Amino acid sequence: MTLILVLLVGGIIGWLASILMRTDAQQGIFLNIVVGVIGALIAGVIITPLIGGAPITSGSFDIMSLFASFLGAVILLAIVNLFRRGSIR
């Protein structure tokens, strides 16, 4: 059940991050889920130890975990945009 919640929340987080980074028209629902889940993994490794809290991949769905996952997804999209377009946005 936790895996389904992580995929669902990851899809929503990936979708919101793609709207913020203006890549929503280039991605479908599958890539939004991938961006959200990988962003959550990035957040669990890099962001969560800095700000405290538990990563969303451990089943913790509080505001701090969701925000950290969102930041991880935005960082992932910024890195992808940097390599694809030569600019962050």
Beta strands, then each sheet from edge to edge (+ up, - down):
end
